[in-house]
């Protein structure tokens, strides 16, 4: 469940005050503790049943795909695909994305729990093969792939480590991604007390939105827009509502038509309503309103052309659809979930060509186990259910709308393709 990721991120990041452990160390800590350390005992039977189902359903899906591939070679199968991306050195994947205007993808990896190795790699979307190791480190430093922004521009963070803590961060750009090399640096104007935790993956628009968590103890995060390719920036907006947006970094979406960053906030208490934050990154204005559903907002995406955004909420397995200008909306419940928190949705992404929202669900409520993706139109009508995945705890759906395909992250070291 997405709440587990937020708990780990908050707990591990804050235990050392302003000193942050590198990503690979935090991931090793998560593995050592295990998610069972913070899941209520009442949920353990359900989790064990899901785990067994995940293995059998994934195997069945792969067998079915293999048996019918020759029959349906003219039309790609809908659902989990056969293309698997394996990190080059067997490290955990720390962020990935695919180029919607090209044929490549981007990922960062690091060895966890032993060995000093981190790398940035590009891969082929059609075969899954690693095209090039863009940069390899044999030190304690880590990489985080923030994704692809603008038109085929890759953005990667490097965590510089002294001792066991991150001492500074630098950002490399791959422009364009297809050249498979760092082409320059990106220099956000946020100082050393703020840490970037969200970057909108708004491909096709030159501007991306950025959320920077306040690690100084003041809990006043920053939001701003940037043309990453040109290394230019809009005004830095301070988010003064620390209660709803300062303690746990909210997911964000960027409406490029209105220049508004939409944040899914709230205090996350069980049964509490979420709070939606709006930041006009041109005017520097911040406002908020009470949303629908209950608990943390786990994922968010926006249809900029029609002014509709979609969220998932933690406590009730809800999917919410909002009219941005009117600040109104409604909620639907994930199929078969019964509104149970165990089946809550995670990442939300939007396909602007086919006008579809995608919702990731780590513990499937519609399959016999494993994970699922639900596809909704902009009116909240379920169009398609894709079963047979086995997501990592932190899910991300990367879409290539022109090809009606995408990739998701499997546990730790792999990515898997899918079609819809």
N, C-alpha and C positions, 0 to 999 in steps of 0.2 A: 504494500500500500504506500501511496505517495507520502503519507504522514511520517512513515518511518524514515524516508530520506530527509525530510525536513528536521526531524528530531536529531538525527545523526549530524547533519550539517550544523545545526544550531549548537548542539552540545559540544562537539569536537572543536568547532571554531572558537567558541567563547571560553573554553576552559583555561586557555592560556592568555586571556586578556587580549592585547593587541598583537600577540605573537601567534601566528597561524602555522600549523603543521602543513607540509606539502600534501598534495592530493593523494599521492601513492601511499603515504603513511596513514592518512585518514581512511583510505579504502581498506588497508590492512587491518585497521582497528575495527572497521565495520565487519569484516570477515571473521575476525577473532571473536567479537562479541556475538555475532549472529543475530538475525532478526528475532529469533525466539526469545532473546533476552528482554525484549520490551513488548512482546505481543501477549495479551491476556491469555491465561491458560485455557480459557473456554474456547479460544479460536484454534488451539493446536490441532485437534482432530481434523478440522476443516482444512488447515494448511497442509497437513500430511496427506490427506485425501487428494488435495489439489496437486501436490508434488508428484504423486504416483500417476495421476491422470495426465499431467503435463508430459511426462516421459512417453506414455503410451500413445497419446494423441499426436505428439510430434512425429513419432515413428510411423504412425498410421498415415499421417498427412504426407510424409516424404515417400512412403511406399505407394500411396495412391497417385502422387504426382509422377512417379517413375513409371507406373503402369500405363498411365493415360497420356504421357507426353507425346508419343508417336501419333496417337489418334487425333490430338488437338494441337498439333504443331503449328497450324495456321493461326490459331487463336490462343494467346497466353492464358494459362490457368489463372483463375481468380483465387486469391488467398496467398498463403505462404509459398515462396518460390524456392528454387533449387540453388540459387546463387548465394553462396556463403562467403563473407569476407573474414579472413583470419588475420589478426594482427601479425606483423612480420616476425616479431621476436617473442611472441607468446605472452605479451603483457596485457594488462587490463586496458580497455579502451576508455579514454577520458575525453569524450566528446567526438561527434562525427557529423557530417552533413553530406548531401549530394548536390551537384551543380544542376539546376533546372534548365540551364542554357547550354549544357555540354554533356560530356560522357563520363566525367570523372567524379570521384568522391574524395573526401578529406577525413582523416582521423588522427588522433593522438593516442599514444600508448605509453605505459610505464610498467615495469616489473613491480609487483607488490609483495612485500614481506621478505625481501631478500634480493640483493643484486642492485647495482646502480645503473639503470638503463632507462632512457626515455627516448621517444622518437615521434616524428611527424611524418605521415605517409599519405600518398595519394593512391586511389584504387580505381579500377575499371568497373563501371556500373553494370556492364553486360556480363562480365566473367567473374567479378569479385577479386581478381588478382591484383596484388600490390604492383603499382606502376613504378613508383620510386620512393625511396626513403629520402625525404626532403632534408631532414636533419636528425642526427642521432647523437645522444649525449651519453657519456659514461661517468656521470657525476650524480649528486643528489638532486639536481634540478629536475623539474617536471614540466610537461607541456599540457595545455588544455586547448582543444579545438573548439572555438566558439561558434564556428559554422561558416557558411557562405552568405555574404551580403552583397547588395548592389547587383552588378552583373558579373558573375564568376569571380568574385573576390573572396579569397579565404582569409580568415582571421584566427590567429593562434596566440595564446598567452604562454609565456615562459615564466615559471616560478623559480627565482634564484634563491638557493637555500644556503644558509650558514649555520653550521651545527645541525640542529634538527628543525629549525624554524625558517619560514620564508622571510627573506630579508628585503626583497624587492621583486617587482614584476615588470616585464617588458612585453611588447606586443609586436608580432611579425605579421606581415601581409603577403599573400600570394596573389599577385595581380598581373595577368589572369592565372587562375588555378591550373590551366592546361600547360603552363610552362614548368610546373612542378618544382618551383624554387621560391625562396623568400625574395621578394622584390623591394621591400622597404619596411619601415616601422610605422606604427600607429601610436600616437602619444596623447592619450586622454588627459584632460586638465582636472584631475581629481585629487592630487596629492597622495600622501602615503597612508592616510587614515581611512581611506575608502577602498573597498575591494569590489571589483566587478563580479556580479553574480548572475546577471541576465543580459543577453544581447538578442534583440529581435532578429529573426531570420527572414527579413523582408526582401526576398530576391526580386529583382526587376525594378526596384526603387533605389535611387542612389543613397538615400538616407536610411540609417538603422537607428533604433532606439536602444538605450543602455540604462541599466539600473545598477547603481553602485552602493553596496551595503556599507553602513557606517560602523567601523570597528574601533572607534575611539572611546566608546562608552556613552556617547551622546545620543546614539540611535536616531540620527537624522540622515537618512539616505539621500543620494543624488539621483536625478534622472536627467538625461540629455539626449540630443540626437547628434549623429555624426555621419559625414560622408567619409567612410573608411578609406576609400581609394585615394581621396584627395587630402586626407588627414585634416579635415576641417570640422568645426564643432559649433553647435548652437549653444544658447545659454544653459548653464547648469542650474537646475531647479531643485531647491531644497524641499524635501517632503517633511513637513513639520508634524504630521500625525504619526508620532513614533509608536503609539499603541497598536495601530492597525497595519503599519507598513515598515516599522523600524526593527522589530525583533526577529521576524522570520522573513527572508527575502521573498517577495511575492512573484508569481509568474507574470509576465508582461506580454502585451501585443501592441503593435504599432499601426494605427489607422493613418495611412499615408495621404488620404484625401483631406482629413481635418487636422493633420499634424498633432494628433493626440495619442499619448501613450496610455494604455488601459492596464491597470494593475489589479490583480485579484488579491485583496487583502482581508483583514479581520484578525481577531485575536485567536481564532481557531478553537475556542472552547466548545465542548460537545453540545450540540443543539443550538449554537449561536449562529446568527446570520452573518454572511460574509459582507465585506465592505469593498465597493468598487472605487478605485481611485482613478482620476483623469488628470493628465498633465498635458497642457498645451506647450509644446517644446519650442514654439516660436514666440509666443507671448510671455512664457514663463509663469503661467497660471496653474494652480492646483485646486481641484475640487473633489468631492467624493459623494457617494450615495449608497444606501443600504441595498444589498443584492438579494438574490433568491437562493434557496438551498440552505444547507447547514454545514458548518465547519469550515476548515481550510479550503481555499480554492486551489485545486491541484494543477489545473491546466487552463490555458486561455488562448484563443485565436480570433482573428477578426476578418470579416469580409469588408474591406475598405470601400469598395464600389457601392455597396448597398447599405453600409452603416449598421451591420449586424455582427455581434460578437457572441462567442460561445464559451462556456466555462464548464468545468466539472467540480463537484464539491465532495468533500471527504466523508462526512458523517452519514449521508443518505443515498449514496450511489446515484447522485443526481447529475443531469446534464441540463444546463440553463442556456436559453437563447434570449438575447437582449437587443432592443432597438437603441442604438447609442444616442441619437439625438433626443429621443423622448425619455430615455432612462427607464424604460418599461421592459417587461419580459415575462417569461414563463419557464417552468421546469418540467422535464420528462425524467423518467426513471430508467436506468439501464435494464434491458430485457432480462427477465428471470432473476433479477437481483433481490427483489422484495424490499428494496430500499435499505439493504444491510450494508454497513460500513465495509465489511470484508470485501465486497464486490465493487468498491468505489472506482471511478475512472481516474486516469492520470493525464498524460499529455493530450493536448488538443492541437490539431493543425488544420489549415484551410487550403483547399485546392481552388484557386481563383479562376481557372479555366472551366472546370466542370461544376463549380459552385457547390462544393461539398465540404463538410466538416468531418474530421476523423478523430475518434476518441479511443485512446488506448485503455485497456483493462487488464491489469496483471493477472488477476484471478478470475477466470472466465465464469460468467453466470449463464452462458448459453451453450457452451460446449461441455464435453465430458471431462474436461480438465484443461490445463494449460492457460494460455492468454488469448485475448480477442481484440479485434479492432471493429468498432461500430462506425458506419458511415451514414451521416445525416445530411439532408438538404438544409437550406437556410431557413426553412419554416419549421424545423424540428421533426421532420418525418424520417423515420429510419429507412434507408435505401438498401443497405447491405450489411451483412455480418460476416466477418472474416475470422474463422477459428483456426486453431492448430498451431499457435505461436507458443513460445516460451520466453517471455520477456525478462530482462534484468529488472532489479528493483527500481532503478531510475529509468523510466521509459522515454524514448524519443522517437517520433515518427518523422522521417525525412521523405518528402514527396517530390516526384518528378511529374507534374500534372500533364505535360504534353505527351507523356508515354503511359499515363495511368499506372504508374508504378512507384515503388518506394523501398525504403529500407528501415528496419527496426533493430534495436540492440538486443542481442541475446546475452545471457549472463557472462560478464567479464570480458572475454577475448574475441567475440565474434559479432558480426552483423548478418542479418538475413533479408533477402529481397522479398517483395510481395507485389501482386498486381490487384487491380480493382476495376 
